[in-house]
């Protein structure tokens, strides 16, 4: 099977009336780093971490981050990410889990894509 370029004869006016779909509306940049994380069940400032571990970031924007995790978190949980290279206090970023999708990978361990939005209301832990 050979691949061919798709030919379209759409006029410029048709292309302008249907802009490309972009849910994010902001630029994403590749960001492949390992972070230490703490996950919290509630939004309260005194909440205890329920899960701790390491997570890999895939990309980020000004208001969000895409993570690759081995365990599926719950939507609306808070996750605090720490970058040890920057120092503990400077590197704390708190996000809210927006969505979770299992990756169809044939392996012993499942992997999950996790979309997060920067949570400006959460205090640093």
Steps between C-alpha positions, in 0.01 A plus 500: 500500500647834397415833653393790284453865589137591552376732231240760585331758288361706788490870433663743746158627610398150611824454695452832680143417600611178673810571710703199612388349829733585786371422849803642672510844335858537618836375383634174641871437534673166542597448863639154573596501867456270796321662791436385853131537576252501785132444428225634725137389525356840584559868428541598865832647609550250783435188292744214532668348194337168406748393231865586444735400222664602174332612180623592152388823336452494122412859422382818668346837435454814707192349668535123475714190481469154344627216717570130451414298811497132593193533728178678402414801718145627549372802310499816718774371730788736566854399413808688619807458279854562621807540282797407718743682268343838586485457876200394707317833554569660161385198307159431657217505245142401588264374231145370486442173311263575208495168313657154500536264202642149503758432230441184297850359551563129517724469802492378856430847642227734382584860419270800520504842334391762750400852400538759775414868540707734715314558826553861608273468806702222668769604741850356483521195717 
